[in-house]
Amino acid sequence: MANIPIIALFCFTIFVSSSLNFVYGAENMSYVVVGHVYCDTCRVEFETKLSEPIAGAVVKLECRNRTDNHLTFQSQEIVTDERGDYHIVVEGDYEESDCDVALVRSPNPDCNDPSEMWRISRVVLTTLDGVSGELRFANNLGFKKKVALPQCTQVLQEIGYYELSQEAGDIAPWSEL
């Protein structure tokens, strides 16, 4: 019976120690957010085999507190490499914030219309939500070409979508054959 208080004290010590390490580790966490920026050459709000990477596109990561919407983190403007890829290093834990990578600008004057669906991408920057590791992936972000390429009709028919809108120069997404 004398061992029960000792065992309880031992378990309590381990619990407190683990809790402190968990919280301390989260505050000192470092994350790398990686992503890709492309040109939507068919203006359909998703990537096709005709989509092209955009080298020199600019993105930015911002985190805002969920309660009061105050800015809790803002990266510098990040420029994509020749493959349209980027990475953003973030120090700290942002459990109480919503963090989004957003398109800023495209160097391509013919492909600089931000996609409505893919102009921002939410990323989780905390280990306290069950996601482990430092590498975080953002969804691909896209700018739309001013006018869809002529080959788009055929490519979209191949995947089961078509319908060219002559007025806007868009190919209407999600139309079925």
VMD Tcl script that builds the backbone (N, CA, C; Angstrom):
set m [mol new atoms 531]
animate dup $m
set s [atomselect $m all]
$s set {name element resname resid chain x y z} {
  {N N MET 1 A 0.799 -1.191 0.000}
  {CA C MET 1 A 0.000 0.000 0.000}
  {C C MET 1 A 0.850 1.267 0.000}
  {N N ALA 2 A 2.020 1.207 0.564}
  {CA C ALA 2 A 2.888 2.383 0.625}
  {C C ALA 2 A 3.398 2.762 -0.749}
  {N N ASN 3 A 3.398 1.811 -1.686}
  {CA C ASN 3 A 3.885 2.070 -3.039}
  {C C ASN 3 A 2.899 2.871 -3.896}
  {N N ILE 4 A 1.618 2.870 -3.539}
  {CA C ILE 4 A 0.607 3.558 -4.351}
  {C C ILE 4 A 0.882 5.057 -4.445}
  {N N PRO 5 A 1.165 5.766 -3.319}
  {CA C PRO 5 A 1.467 7.202 -3.450}
  {C C PRO 5 A 2.726 7.459 -4.277}
  {N N ILE 6 A 3.706 6.577 -4.163}
  {CA C ILE 6 A 4.946 6.744 -4.935}
  {C C ILE 6 A 4.665 6.562 -6.417}
  {N N ILE 7 A 3.872 5.562 -6.763}
  {CA C ILE 7 A 3.518 5.318 -8.159}
  {C C ILE 7 A 2.693 6.488 -8.697}
  {N N ALA 8 A 1.745 6.990 -7.912}
  {CA C ALA 8 A 0.920 8.126 -8.331}
  {C C ALA 8 A 1.781 9.363 -8.559}
  {N N LEU 9 A 2.723 9.627 -7.663}
  {CA C LEU 9 A 3.624 10.768 -7.807}
  {C C LEU 9 A 4.494 10.613 -9.047}
  {N N PHE 10 A 4.983 9.412 -9.282}
  {CA C PHE 10 A 5.799 9.128 -10.459}
  {C C PHE 10 A 5.004 9.387 -11.742}
  {N N CYS 11 A 3.762 8.882 -11.807}
  {CA C CYS 11 A 2.899 9.089 -12.989}
  {C C CYS 11 A 2.591 10.565 -13.195}
  {N N PHE 12 A 2.314 11.287 -12.106}
  {CA C PHE 12 A 2.029 12.715 -12.194}
  {C C PHE 12 A 3.242 13.483 -12.733}
  {N N THR 13 A 4.432 13.118 -12.266}
  {CA C THR 13 A 5.665 13.762 -12.721}
  {C C THR 13 A 5.869 13.540 -14.219}
  {N N ILE 14 A 5.652 12.334 -14.677}
  {CA C ILE 14 A 5.787 12.039 -16.110}
  {C C ILE 14 A 4.763 12.839 -16.918}
  {N N PHE 15 A 3.526 12.904 -16.426}
  {CA C PHE 15 A 2.474 13.650 -17.124}
  {C C PHE 15 A 2.838 15.126 -17.251}
  {N N VAL 16 A 3.264 15.754 -16.165}
  {CA C VAL 16 A 3.617 17.173 -16.187}
  {C C VAL 16 A 4.812 17.405 -17.102}
  {N N SER 17 A 5.806 16.543 -17.014}
  {CA C SER 17 A 6.991 16.674 -17.852}
  {C C SER 17 A 6.635 16.561 -19.334}
  {N N SER 18 A 5.810 15.599 -19.683}
  {CA C SER 18 A 5.388 15.418 -21.070}
  {C C SER 18 A 4.592 16.613 -21.562}
  {N N SER 19 A 3.711 17.133 -20.736}
  {CA C SER 19 A 2.894 18.285 -21.112}
  {C C SER 19 A 3.763 19.502 -21.374}
  {N N LEU 20 A 4.739 19.743 -20.513}
  {CA C LEU 20 A 5.621 20.892 -20.703}
  {C C LEU 20 A 6.445 20.739 -21.966}
  {N N ASN 21 A 6.945 19.557 -22.240}
  {CA C ASN 21 A 7.714 19.324 -23.468}
  {C C ASN 21 A 6.846 19.516 -24.703}
  {N N PHE 22 A 5.606 19.069 -24.639}
  {CA C PHE 22 A 4.691 19.189 -25.779}
  {C C PHE 22 A 4.422 20.657 -26.088}
  {N N VAL 23 A 4.089 21.444 -25.069}
  {CA C VAL 23 A 3.797 22.866 -25.272}
  {C C VAL 23 A 5.057 23.618 -25.669}
  {N N TYR 24 A 6.169 23.369 -25.006}
  {CA C TYR 24 A 7.415 24.053 -25.327}
  {C C TYR 24 A 7.843 23.726 -26.749}
  {N N GLY 25 A 7.705 22.473 -27.143}
  {CA C GLY 25 A 8.086 22.066 -28.497}
  {C C GLY 25 A 7.233 22.732 -29.551}
  {N N ALA 26 A 5.949 22.923 -29.296}
  {CA C ALA 26 A 5.048 23.560 -30.263}
  {C C ALA 26 A 5.430 25.018 -30.478}
  {N N GLU 27 A 5.761 25.723 -29.393}
  {CA C GLU 27 A 6.117 27.134 -29.520}
  {C C GLU 27 A 7.401 27.329 -30.308}
  {N N ASN 28 A 8.303 26.378 -30.246}
  {CA C ASN 28 A 9.587 26.494 -30.920}
  {C C ASN 28 A 9.633 25.715 -32.229}
  {N N MET 29 A 8.483 25.369 -32.748}
  {CA C MET 29 A 8.404 24.585 -33.976}
  {C C MET 29 A 8.774 25.449 -35.178}
  {N N SER 30 A 9.344 24.809 -36.156}
  {CA C SER 30 A 9.654 25.460 -37.423}
  {C C SER 30 A 8.950 24.670 -38.517}
  {N N TYR 31 A 8.308 25.381 -39.424}
  {CA C TYR 31 A 7.570 24.740 -40.516}
  {C C TYR 31 A 8.118 25.208 -41.850}
  {N N VAL 32 A 7.972 24.359 -42.863}
  {CA C VAL 32 A 8.292 24.732 -44.232}
  {C C VAL 32 A 7.038 24.484 -45.053}
  {N N VAL 33 A 6.453 25.563 -45.559}
  {CA C VAL 33 A 5.261 25.479 -46.398}
  {C C VAL 33 A 5.735 25.436 -47.848}
  {N N VAL 34 A 5.310 24.405 -48.572}
  {CA C VAL 34 A 5.699 24.276 -49.976}
  {C C VAL 34 A 4.454 24.288 -50.860}
  {N N GLY 35 A 4.619 24.798 -52.073}
  {CA C GLY 35 A 3.496 24.857 -52.993}
  {C C GLY 35 A 3.954 25.125 -54.415}
  {N N HIS 36 A 2.968 25.320 -55.286}
  {CA C HIS 36 A 3.221 25.447 -56.721}
  {C C HIS 36 A 2.235 26.467 -57.303}
  {N N VAL 37 A 2.704 27.277 -58.252}
  {CA C VAL 37 A 1.855 28.250 -58.940}
  {C C VAL 37 A 1.872 27.916 -60.424}
  {N N TYR 38 A 0.675 27.880 -61.024}
  {CA C TYR 38 A 0.552 27.508 -62.431}
  {C C TYR 38 A -0.305 28.496 -63.203}
  {N N CYS 39 A -0.183 28.432 -64.523}
  {CA C CYS 39 A -1.027 29.206 -65.424}
  {C C CYS 39 A -2.127 28.277 -65.926}
  {N N ASP 40 A -3.368 28.664 -65.660}
  {CA C ASP 40 A -4.541 27.920 -66.130}
  {C C ASP 40 A -4.794 28.361 -67.565}
  {N N THR 41 A -4.205 27.658 -68.507}
  {CA C THR 41 A -4.252 28.042 -69.918}
  {C C THR 41 A -5.613 27.796 -70.561}
  {N N CYS 42 A -6.493 27.074 -69.881}
  {CA C CYS 42 A -7.834 26.809 -70.402}
  {C C CYS 42 A -8.915 27.598 -69.653}
  {N N ARG 43 A -8.520 28.357 -68.637}
  {CA C ARG 43 A -9.455 29.195 -67.864}
  {C C ARG 43 A -10.603 28.391 -67.261}
  {N N VAL 44 A -10.288 27.217 -66.729}
  {CA C VAL 44 A -11.321 26.346 -66.172}
  {C C VAL 44 A -11.238 26.194 -64.651}
  {N N GLU 45 A -10.318 26.895 -64.013}
  {CA C GLU 45 A -10.177 26.875 -62.553}
  {C C GLU 45 A -9.655 25.542 -62.016}
  {N N PHE 46 A -8.999 24.748 -62.862}
  {CA C PHE 46 A -8.286 23.558 -62.413}
  {C C PHE 46 A -7.173 23.277 -63.405}
  {N N GLU 47 A -6.206 22.474 -62.984}
  {CA C GLU 47 A -5.069 22.170 -63.850}
  {C C GLU 47 A -5.443 21.133 -64.898}
  {N N THR 48 A -4.922 21.319 -66.085}
  {CA C THR 48 A -5.050 20.346 -67.165}
  {C C THR 48 A -3.643 20.021 -67.648}
  {N N LYS 49 A -3.553 19.146 -68.627}
  {CA C LYS 49 A -2.223 18.829 -69.152}
  {C C LYS 49 A -1.621 19.999 -69.928}
  {N N LEU 50 A -2.417 21.016 -70.218}
  {CA C LEU 50 A -1.913 22.207 -70.898}
  {C C LEU 50 A -1.476 23.299 -69.919}
  {N N SER 51 A -1.761 23.131 -68.644}
  {CA C SER 51 A -1.349 24.124 -67.639}
  {C C SER 51 A 0.170 24.215 -67.606}
  {N N GLU 52 A 0.647 25.417 -67.276}
  {CA C GLU 52 A 2.092 25.664 -67.270}
  {C C GLU 52 A 2.517 26.259 -65.930}
  {N N PRO 53 A 3.714 25.886 -65.447}
  {CA C PRO 53 A 4.205 26.518 -64.211}
  {C C PRO 53 A 4.536 27.984 -64.472}
  {N N ILE 54 A 4.434 28.802 -63.445}
  {CA C ILE 54 A 4.786 30.216 -63.592}
  {C C ILE 54 A 6.028 30.506 -62.752}
  {N N ALA 55 A 7.138 30.699 -63.441}
  {CA C ALA 55 A 8.368 31.113 -62.769}
  {C C ALA 55 A 8.261 32.604 -62.472}
  {N N GLY 56 A 8.700 33.002 -61.292}
  {CA C GLY 56 A 8.690 34.418 -60.935}
  {C C GLY 56 A 7.368 34.925 -60.384}
  {N N ALA 57 A 6.390 34.023 -60.164}
  {CA C ALA 57 A 5.135 34.439 -59.532}
  {C C ALA 57 A 5.420 34.758 -58.066}
  {N N VAL 58 A 4.610 35.623 -57.479}
  {CA C VAL 58 A 4.825 36.044 -56.100}
  {C C VAL 58 A 3.643 35.589 -55.242}
  {N N VAL 59 A 3.976 34.975 -54.092}
  {CA C VAL 59 A 2.970 34.551 -53.115}
  {C C VAL 59 A 3.356 35.118 -51.747}
  {N N LYS 60 A 2.398 35.072 -50.824}
  {CA C LYS 60 A 2.640 35.547 -49.464}
  {C C LYS 60 A 1.813 34.690 -48.513}
  {N N LEU 61 A 2.359 34.420 -47.338}
  {CA C LEU 61 A 1.653 33.676 -46.292}
  {C C LEU 61 A 1.256 34.640 -45.182}
  {N N GLU 62 A -0.031 34.585 -44.803}
  {CA C GLU 62 A -0.516 35.381 -43.685}
  {C C GLU 62 A -1.313 34.500 -42.742}
  {N N CYS 63 A -1.131 34.728 -41.439}
  {CA C CYS 63 A -1.923 34.053 -40.407}
  {C C CYS 63 A -2.678 35.122 -39.634}
  {N N ARG 64 A -3.952 34.835 -39.375}
  {CA C ARG 64 A -4.809 35.768 -38.634}
  {C C ARG 64 A -5.480 35.028 -37.483}
  {N N ASN 65 A -5.526 35.680 -36.335}
  {CA C ASN 65 A -6.171 35.110 -35.161}
  {C C ASN 65 A -7.639 34.859 -35.463}
  {N N ARG 66 A -8.120 33.663 -35.106}
  {CA C ARG 66 A -9.507 33.288 -35.402}
  {C C ARG 66 A -10.518 34.130 -34.632}
  {N N THR 67 A -10.147 34.639 -33.477}
  {CA C THR 67 A -11.082 35.377 -32.632}
  {C C THR 67 A -11.242 36.836 -33.074}
  {N N ASP 68 A -10.122 37.539 -33.236}
  {CA C ASP 68 A -10.205 38.976 -33.521}
  {C C ASP 68 A -9.673 39.362 -34.905}
  {N N ASN 69 A -9.235 38.392 -35.689}
  {CA C ASN 69 A -8.755 38.601 -37.064}
  {C C ASN 69 A -7.479 39.441 -37.151}
  {N N HIS 70 A -6.782 39.621 -36.037}
  {CA C HIS 70 A -5.520 40.358 -36.071}
  {C C HIS 70 A -4.435 39.504 -36.716}
  {N N LEU 71 A -3.552 40.161 -37.442}
  {CA C LEU 71 A -2.448 39.499 -38.109}
  {C C LEU 71 A -1.470 38.942 -37.070}
  {N N THR 72 A -1.195 37.628 -37.133}
  {CA C THR 72 A -0.266 37.002 -36.195}
  {C C THR 72 A 1.051 36.613 -36.865}
  {N N PHE 73 A 1.038 36.499 -38.187}
  {CA C PHE 73 A 2.256 36.214 -38.945}
  {C C PHE 73 A 2.071 36.677 -40.377}
  {N N GLN 74 A 3.139 37.236 -40.945}
  {CA C GLN 74 A 3.123 37.604 -42.359}
  {C C GLN 74 A 4.518 37.353 -42.917}
  {N N SER 75 A 4.583 36.550 -43.968}
  {CA C SER 75 A 5.874 36.284 -44.592}
  {C C SER 75 A 6.250 37.437 -45.511}
  {N N GLN 76 A 7.475 37.416 -45.934}
  {CA C GLN 76 A 7.885 38.308 -47.016}
  {C C GLN 76 A 7.232 37.799 -48.287}
  {N N GLU 77 A 7.267 38.598 -49.338}
  {CA C GLU 77 A 6.795 38.111 -50.628}
  {C C GLU 77 A 7.805 37.079 -51.129}
  {N N ILE 78 A 7.293 35.933 -51.532}
  {CA C ILE 78 A 8.129 34.812 -51.962}
  {C C ILE 78 A 7.955 34.631 -53.467}
  {N N VAL 79 A 9.062 34.449 -54.171}
  {CA C VAL 79 A 9.045 34.303 -55.629}
  {C C VAL 79 A 9.247 32.832 -55.996}
  {N N THR 80 A 8.431 32.347 -56.935}
  {CA C THR 80 A 8.548 30.952 -57.363}
  {C C THR 80 A 9.793 30.742 -58.214}
  {N N ASP 81 A 10.286 29.508 -58.194}
  {CA C ASP 81 A 11.455 29.162 -59.002}
  {C C ASP 81 A 11.037 28.861 -60.442}
  {N N GLU 82 A 11.955 28.367 -61.244}
  {CA C GLU 82 A 11.681 28.119 -62.669}
  {C C GLU 82 A 10.615 27.048 -62.893}
  {N N ARG 83 A 10.330 26.224 -61.896}
  {CA C ARG 83 A 9.281 25.192 -62.001}
  {C C ARG 83 A 7.955 25.657 -61.393}
  {N N GLY 84 A 7.898 26.928 -60.955}
  {CA C GLY 84 A 6.685 27.451 -60.335}
  {C C GLY 84 A 6.531 27.052 -58.874}
  {N N ASP 85 A 7.571 26.506 -58.279}
  {CA C ASP 85 A 7.520 26.029 -56.894}
  {C C ASP 85 A 8.051 27.083 -55.930}
  {N N TYR 86 A 7.572 27.044 -54.701}
  {CA C TYR 86 A 8.041 27.955 -53.665}
  {C C TYR 86 A 8.102 27.210 -52.332}
  {N N HIS 87 A 8.835 27.782 -51.400}
  {CA C HIS 87 A 8.822 27.307 -50.022}
  {C C HIS 87 A 8.938 28.511 -49.100}
  {N N ILE 88 A 8.218 28.434 -47.987}
  {CA C ILE 88 A 8.179 29.517 -47.009}
  {C C ILE 88 A 8.512 28.925 -45.647}
  {N N VAL 89 A 9.516 29.471 -44.980}
  {CA C VAL 89 A 9.902 29.008 -43.646}
  {C C VAL 89 A 9.145 29.839 -42.615}
  {N N VAL 90 A 8.520 29.151 -41.659}
  {CA C VAL 90 A 7.727 29.802 -40.612}
  {C C VAL 90 A 8.202 29.293 -39.255}
  {N N GLU 91 A 8.509 30.218 -38.365}
  {CA C GLU 91 A 8.907 29.871 -36.998}
  {C C GLU 91 A 7.715 30.066 -36.065}
  {N N GLY 92 A 7.507 29.128 -35.156}
  {CA C GLY 92 A 6.450 29.264 -34.150}
  {C C GLY 92 A 5.232 28.421 -34.467}
  {N N ASP 93 A 4.310 28.417 -33.518}
  {CA C ASP 93 A 3.090 27.639 -33.628}
  {C C ASP 93 A 1.908 28.589 -33.738}
  {N N TYR 94 A 1.002 28.304 -34.667}
  {CA C TYR 94 A -0.132 29.189 -34.930}
  {C C TYR 94 A -1.448 28.437 -34.758}
  {N N GLU 95 A -1.600 27.783 -33.604}
  {CA C GLU 95 A -2.792 26.982 -33.319}
  {C C GLU 95 A -4.059 27.832 -33.339}
  {N N GLU 96 A -4.000 29.050 -32.873}
  {CA C GLU 96 A -5.182 29.916 -32.767}
  {C C GLU 96 A -5.386 30.781 -34.009}
  {N N SER 97 A -4.667 30.486 -35.092}
  {CA C SER 97 A -4.740 31.309 -36.296}
  {C C SER 97 A -5.136 30.491 -37.516}
  {N N ASP 98 A -5.756 31.172 -38.473}
  {CA C ASP 98 A -5.978 30.613 -39.804}
  {C C ASP 98 A -4.870 31.155 -40.688}
  {N N CYS 99 A -4.137 30.255 -41.335}
  {CA C CYS 99 A -2.991 30.648 -42.158}
  {C C CYS 99 A -3.273 30.319 -43.623}
  {N N ASP 100 A -3.059 31.309 -44.493}
  {CA C ASP 100 A -3.335 31.153 -45.914}
  {C C ASP 100 A -2.166 31.633 -46.750}
  {N N VAL 101 A -1.814 30.838 -47.772}
  {CA C VAL 101 A -0.889 31.285 -48.796}
  {C C VAL 101 A -1.757 31.913 -49.874}
  {N N ALA 102 A -1.387 33.099 -50.330}
  {CA C ALA 102 A -2.191 33.810 -51.329}
  {C C ALA 102 A -1.334 34.253 -52.505}
  {N N LEU 103 A -1.947 34.256 -53.684}
  {CA C LEU 103 A -1.296 34.807 -54.860}
  {C C LEU 103 A -1.170 36.320 -54.696}
  {N N VAL 104 A -0.031 36.869 -55.088}
  {CA C VAL 104 A 0.172 38.315 -55.052}
  {C C VAL 104 A 0.193 38.865 -56.474}
  {N N ARG 105 A 1.095 38.300 -57.320}
  {CA C ARG 105 A 1.146 38.764 -58.709}
  {C C ARG 105 A 1.873 37.750 -59.585}
  {N N SER 106 A 1.592 37.869 -60.875}
  {CA C SER 106 A 2.225 37.032 -61.883}
  {C C SER 106 A 3.102 37.915 -62.761}
  {N N PRO 107 A 4.265 37.419 -63.159}
  {CA C PRO 107 A 5.122 38.200 -64.054}
  {C C PRO 107 A 4.657 38.112 -65.510}
  {N N ASN 108 A 3.695 37.232 -65.769}
  {CA C ASN 108 A 3.236 36.979 -67.132}
  {C C ASN 108 A 2.005 37.842 -67.421}
  {N N PRO 109 A 2.113 38.874 -68.272}
  {CA C PRO 109 A 0.968 39.744 -68.537}
  {C C PRO 109 A -0.188 39.021 -69.234}
  {N N ASP 110 A 0.103 37.896 -69.869}
  {CA C ASP 110 A -0.940 37.129 -70.548}
  {C C ASP 110 A -1.607 36.112 -69.612}
  {N N CYS 111 A -1.045 35.952 -68.429}
  {CA C CYS 111 A -1.600 34.991 -67.461}
  {C C CYS 111 A -1.465 35.584 -66.061}
  {N N ASN 112 A -2.294 36.588 -65.756}
  {CA C ASN 112 A -2.189 37.257 -64.460}
  {C C ASN 112 A -3.535 37.492 -63.782}
  {N N ASP 113 A -4.566 36.783 -64.235}
  {CA C ASP 113 A -5.897 36.874 -63.636}
  {C C ASP 113 A -5.998 35.789 -62.559}
  {N N PRO 114 A -6.014 36.163 -61.272}
  {CA C PRO 114 A -6.040 35.132 -60.220}
  {C C PRO 114 A -7.287 34.258 -60.311}
  {N N SER 115 A -7.094 32.974 -60.173}
  {CA C SER 115 A -8.199 32.026 -60.170}
  {C C SER 115 A -9.055 32.269 -58.939}
  {N N GLU 116 A -10.371 32.287 -59.104}
  {CA C GLU 116 A -11.259 32.477 -57.963}
  {C C GLU 116 A -11.143 31.321 -56.977}
  {N N MET 117 A -11.089 30.093 -57.504}
  {CA C MET 117 A -11.046 28.916 -56.636}
  {C C MET 117 A -9.668 28.675 -56.037}
  {N N TRP 118 A -8.607 29.043 -56.744}
  {CA C TRP 118 A -7.258 28.683 -56.319}
  {C C TRP 118 A -6.348 29.895 -56.198}
  {N N ARG 119 A -6.854 30.979 -55.585}
  {CA C ARG 119 A -6.012 32.152 -55.344}
  {C C ARG 119 A -5.461 32.149 -53.925}
  {N N ILE 120 A -6.079 31.345 -53.028}
  {CA C ILE 120 A -5.543 31.167 -51.673}
  {C C ILE 120 A -5.594 29.688 -51.303}
  {N N SER 121 A -4.718 29.306 -50.387}
  {CA C SER 121 A -4.690 27.934 -49.897}
  {C C SER 121 A -4.424 27.948 -48.401}
  {N N ARG 122 A -5.291 27.303 -47.642}
  {CA C ARG 122 A -5.155 27.230 -46.180}
  {C C ARG 122 A -4.120 26.168 -45.826}
  {N N VAL 123 A -3.260 26.486 -44.854}
  {CA C VAL 123 A -2.289 25.528 -44.328}
  {C C VAL 123 A -2.376 25.517 -42.804}
  {N N VAL 124 A -2.142 24.358 -42.213}
  {CA C VAL 124 A -2.178 24.198 -40.760}
  {C C VAL 124 A -0.752 24.334 -40.236}
  {N N LEU 125 A -0.547 25.296 -39.349}
  {CA C LEU 125 A 0.788 25.535 -38.797}
  {C C LEU 125 A 0.786 25.343 -37.284}
  {N N THR 126 A 0.424 24.137 -36.878}
  {CA C THR 126 A 0.488 23.743 -35.477}
  {C C THR 126 A 0.630 22.229 -35.415}
  {N N THR 127 A 1.281 21.759 -34.368}
  {CA C THR 127 A 1.342 20.316 -34.134}
  {C C THR 127 A 0.239 19.896 -33.179}
  {N N LEU 128 A -0.517 20.860 -32.675}
  {CA C LEU 128 A -1.545 20.578 -31.676}
  {C C LEU 128 A -2.875 20.175 -32.313}
  {N N ASP 129 A -2.939 20.090 -33.631}
  {CA C ASP 129 A -4.154 19.660 -34.339}
  {C C ASP 129 A -4.018 18.250 -34.904}
  {N N GLY 130 A -2.989 17.545 -34.507}
  {CA C GLY 130 A -2.814 16.163 -34.957}
  {C C GLY 130 A -1.957 16.001 -36.197}
  {N N VAL 131 A -1.510 17.106 -36.798}
  {CA C VAL 131 A -0.639 17.027 -37.968}
  {C C VAL 131 A 0.791 17.123 -37.464}
  {N N SER 132 A 1.617 16.139 -37.818}
  {CA C SER 132 A 2.987 16.142 -37.310}
  {C C SER 132 A 3.973 16.459 -38.430}
  {N N GLY 133 A 5.171 16.790 -38.033}
  {CA C GLY 133 A 6.235 17.078 -38.989}
  {C C GLY 133 A 6.289 18.553 -39.343}
  {N N GLU 134 A 7.413 18.942 -39.924}
  {CA C GLU 134 A 7.604 20.357 -40.251}
  {C C GLU 134 A 7.173 20.714 -41.660}
  {N N LEU 135 A 7.042 19.757 -42.550}
  {CA C LEU 135 A 6.688 20.037 -43.938}
  {C C LEU 135 A 5.175 20.148 -44.086}
  {N N ARG 136 A 4.709 21.256 -44.667}
  {CA C ARG 136 A 3.286 21.495 -44.887}
  {C C ARG 136 A 3.068 21.817 -46.363}
  {N N PHE 137 A 2.055 21.202 -46.940}
  {CA C PHE 137 A 1.783 21.366 -48.370}
  {C C PHE 137 A 0.570 22.258 -48.592}
  {N N ALA 138 A 0.736 23.284 -49.407}
  {CA C ALA 138 A -0.382 24.139 -49.803}
  {C C ALA 138 A -0.919 23.608 -51.134}
  {N N ASN 139 A -2.218 23.762 -51.364}
  {CA C ASN 139 A -2.783 23.407 -52.672}
  {C C ASN 139 A -2.147 24.284 -53.744}
  {N N ASN 140 A -2.089 23.755 -54.962}
  {CA C ASN 140 A -1.556 24.535 -56.069}
  {C C ASN 140 A -2.424 25.768 -56.303}
  {N N LEU 141 A -1.772 26.875 -56.626}
  {CA C LEU 141 A -2.458 28.144 -56.855}
  {C C LEU 141 A -2.331 28.516 -58.321}
  {N N GLY 142 A -3.380 29.141 -58.877}
  {CA C GLY 142 A -3.343 29.412 -60.312}
  {C C GLY 142 A -3.792 30.790 -60.731}
  {N N PHE 143 A -3.133 31.284 -61.764}
  {CA C PHE 143 A -3.566 32.463 -62.503}
  {C C PHE 143 A -4.170 31.965 -63.810}
  {N N LYS 144 A -5.165 32.686 -64.327}
  {CA C LYS 144 A -5.789 32.289 -65.591}
  {C C LYS 144 A -5.217 33.101 -66.747}
  {N N LYS 145 A -5.048 32.424 -67.869}
  {CA C LYS 145 A -4.622 33.060 -69.101}
  {C C LYS 145 A -5.734 33.992 -69.571}
  {N N LYS 146 A -5.378 35.069 -70.267}
  {CA C LYS 146 A -6.381 36.029 -70.749}
  {C C LYS 146 A -7.395 35.368 -71.672}
  {N N VAL 147 A -6.912 34.541 -72.600}
  {CA C VAL 147 A -7.775 33.824 -73.550}
  {C C VAL 147 A -7.344 32.362 -73.548}
  {N N ALA 148 A -8.323 31.481 -73.478}
  {CA C ALA 148 A -8.023 30.040 -73.458}
  {C C ALA 148 A -7.320 29.610 -74.745}
  {N N LEU 149 A -6.413 28.656 -74.624}
  {CA C LEU 149 A -5.725 28.114 -75.795}
  {C C LEU 149 A -6.716 27.351 -76.676}
  {N N PRO 150 A -6.498 27.346 -77.992}
  {CA C PRO 150 A -7.408 26.631 -78.892}
  {C C PRO 150 A -7.465 25.120 -78.617}
  {N N GLN 151 A -6.384 24.536 -78.116}
  {CA C GLN 151 A -6.326 23.102 -77.844}
  {C C GLN 151 A -7.175 22.700 -76.642}
  {N N CYS 152 A -7.647 23.653 -75.869}
  {CA C CYS 152 A -8.377 23.353 -74.631}
  {C C CYS 152 A -9.656 22.572 -74.890}
  {N N THR 153 A -10.365 22.905 -75.962}
  {CA C THR 153 A -11.616 22.200 -76.252}
  {C C THR 153 A -11.368 20.702 -76.359}
  {N N GLN 154 A -10.349 20.326 -77.103}
  {CA C GLN 154 A -10.033 18.905 -77.281}
  {C C GLN 154 A -9.603 18.267 -75.952}
  {N N VAL 155 A -8.748 18.941 -75.212}
  {CA C VAL 155 A -8.263 18.400 -73.938}
  {C C VAL 155 A -9.424 18.219 -72.972}
  {N N LEU 156 A -10.328 19.184 -72.920}
  {CA C LEU 156 A -11.459 19.088 -71.999}
  {C C LEU 156 A -12.461 18.031 -72.444}
  {N N GLN 157 A -12.611 17.844 -73.739}
  {CA C GLN 157 A -13.474 16.770 -74.223}
  {C C GLN 157 A -12.888 15.414 -73.848}
  {N N GLU 158 A -11.575 15.294 -73.895}
  {CA C GLU 158 A -10.908 14.040 -73.530}
  {C C GLU 158 A -11.186 13.657 -72.073}
  {N N ILE 159 A -11.329 14.655 -71.204}
  {CA C ILE 159 A -11.582 14.341 -69.791}
  {C C ILE 159 A -13.063 14.454 -69.430}
  {N N GLY 160 A -13.898 14.711 -70.432}
  {CA C GLY 160 A -15.339 14.711 -70.204}
  {C C GLY 160 A -15.965 16.063 -69.937}
  {N N TYR 161 A -15.251 17.136 -70.164}
  {CA C TYR 161 A -15.773 18.491 -69.971}
  {C C TYR 161 A -15.583 19.280 -71.256}
  {N N TYR 162 A -16.526 20.162 -71.557}
  {CA C TYR 162 A -16.380 21.029 -72.712}
  {C C TYR 162 A -17.328 22.211 -72.599}
  {N N GLU 163 A -17.602 22.875 -73.637}
  {CA C GLU 163 A -18.506 24.002 -73.813}
  {C C GLU 163 A -17.724 25.309 -73.790}
  {N N LEU 164 A -17.467 25.816 -74.936}
  {CA C LEU 164 A -16.700 27.040 -75.100}
  {C C LEU 164 A -17.623 28.242 -75.029}
  {N N SER 165 A -17.306 29.175 -74.165}
  {CA C SER 165 A -18.081 30.406 -74.043}
  {C C SER 165 A -17.397 31.459 -74.907}
  {N N GLN 166 A -17.958 31.749 -76.067}
  {CA C GLN 166 A -17.351 32.677 -77.026}
  {C C GLN 166 A -17.303 34.110 -76.481}
  {N N GLU 167 A -18.272 34.506 -75.658}
  {CA C GLU 167 A -18.340 35.884 -75.186}
  {C C GLU 167 A -17.163 36.252 -74.301}
  {N N ALA 168 A -16.889 35.426 -73.325}
  {CA C ALA 168 A -15.857 35.760 -72.341}
  {C C ALA 168 A -14.508 35.166 -72.689}
  {N N GLY 169 A -14.461 34.299 -73.678}
  {CA C GLY 169 A -13.195 33.633 -73.979}
  {C C GLY 169 A -12.882 32.553 -72.969}
  {N N ASP 170 A -13.867 32.146 -72.202}
  {CA C ASP 170 A -13.680 31.111 -71.185}
  {C C ASP 170 A -14.234 29.795 -71.685}
  {N N ILE 171 A -13.730 28.754 -71.134}
  {CA C ILE 171 A -14.346 27.449 -71.297}
  {C C ILE 171 A -15.067 27.192 -69.986}
  {N N ALA 172 A -16.370 27.035 -70.051}
  {CA C ALA 172 A -17.147 26.869 -68.829}
  {C C ALA 172 A -16.798 25.562 -68.148}
  {N N PRO 173 A -16.366 25.619 -66.880}
  {CA C PRO 173 A -15.987 24.398 -66.164}
  {C C PRO 173 A -17.207 23.561 -65.812}
  {N N TRP 174 A -16.930 22.285 -65.623}
  {CA C TRP 174 A -17.891 21.327 -65.092}
  {C C TRP 174 A -19.043 21.008 -66.035}
  {N N SER 175 A -18.961 21.367 -67.304}
  {CA C SER 175 A -19.991 20.952 -68.267}
  {C C SER 175 A -19.707 19.542 -68.695}
  {N N GLU 176 A -20.726 18.739 -68.738}
  {CA C GLU 176 A -20.535 17.348 -69.144}
  {C C GLU 176 A -20.919 17.160 -70.589}
  {N N LEU 177 A -20.256 16.209 -71.228}
  {CA C LEU 177 A -20.608 15.856 -72.610}
  {C C LEU 177 A -21.979 15.256 -72.690}
}
mol reanalyze $m
mol bondsrecalc $m
mol representation Tube
mol addrep $m
